[in-house]
Amino acid sequence: MAILETLGVGMVGYAFMGRAHAQAWRNVAAFFDLPRRPVRAAIAGRDRAAVEAAADRLGWASATTDWRELLRRDDIDVIDVCTPGDSHAEIAVAALDAGKHVLCEKPLANSVAEAEAMVAAAERAAARGVRAMAGFNYRRVPALALARRLVAEGRVGRIRHVRAAYLQDWLTDPDAPLAWRLDATRAGSGALGDLGAHIVDAAAYVTGEALTGVSALTETFVKDRPEPGGTVRGPVTVDDAALFIGRLSGGGLASFEATRFAAGRKNALRLEVNGSAGSLAFDLEALNELWFHDETAPAAEAGFRRILVTEPTHPYLDAWWPPGHLLGYEHTFTHEIADFVRAIGAGEDPAPSFADGLRVQRVLAAVQASAAASGQWKELT
């Protein structure tokens, strides 16, 4: 067996997303045939003790408090950006200009201007064979990838409606602490960027269509929250919920809802597509299932049917367990990284690209502008 060339990875960030990415980097070569073998070379974070503990726990060979050190190391080929949105642009642009491939978590940035700078850096880098990918991991849910395939095959016909919602409830307690995700300077926006970015991208991915305009409302239900470790309350500067409608490039209608205040909903990303020839429905809380209705079937057989997406002919499933043995949330990151490494090996631009991330960012900006103008329609180009 030929010995694979290594692919040195440096990751910035070690919290929720850092742990998810670290597990994927650890497992990906055990399940997928890759052109290069990932090596977890180094992890970066601001707190010395915390980042060293994370390196030990997550299996990284070294740790640093200066992410720029990763760019100077010859044994690091990839920078994986798992930090809050306010640092995405700085790290990604510097890494690409230094000749490092970049995987950057969503949303791509905190503003359109930052995302545009990242796209420009990705274009410069691509001319030198350096690749960049935005981390919309839900594209790698096998059921959603199957939905995309069915739409592309014409099984739902012309798309008339898209309904997308991402419902969580982790902020329903008004005394939940003031976290960085509630600070606009760190997160850019609230439920809109954190959750809404996912459903905007998922709708575009499954349908192959883009939004051409939106009308939106947002709301912050709890205006201030306790500072961590104290009794002083600080302002919440992001939205708690966003609701918007839009028109698709093929003429269909779409609705989107993102909230952290849906009591009882833990991680309910839902997507339904209605077309002239059929419909598809998906819920992340049942991520191994896709529901399909064939409008062309006889009336006596009409109705949604459940597809258990665990067959080896389904996307990504030939690498995993026998049919009926279910996958989970963490596998989406393994699929994402497998696709990223394969694109690097093939010398191809991976998807979703930074340009795809910029398109999502423009939708988020249009939603914010519309909400600020009491729901005024905002065109997207």
Buried (B, 14 or more C-beta within 10 A) or exposed (E): EEEBEEBBBBBBBBBEBBBBBBBBBBBBBEBBEBBBBBBBBBBBBEEEEBBBBBBEEBEBEBBBEEBBBBBEBEBBBBBBBBBBBBBBBBBBBBBBBBEBBBBBBBBBBBBBEBBBBBBBBBBEBBEEEBBBBBBBBBBBBBBBBBBBEBBEEEBBBEBBBBBBBBBBBEBBEEEBBBBEBBBBEBBBBBBBBBBBBBBBBBBBBBBEBBBBBBBBBBBBBBEBBBEEEEEEBBEBBBBBBBBBBBBBBBEBBBBBBBBBBBEEBEBBBBBBBBBEEBBBBBBBEBBBBBBBBBBEEEEEEEEBEEBEBBBEEBBBBEBBEEEEEBBEEEBBBBBBBBBBBBBBBEEEBBBBBBBBBBBBBBBBBBBBEBBEEEBEBBEBE
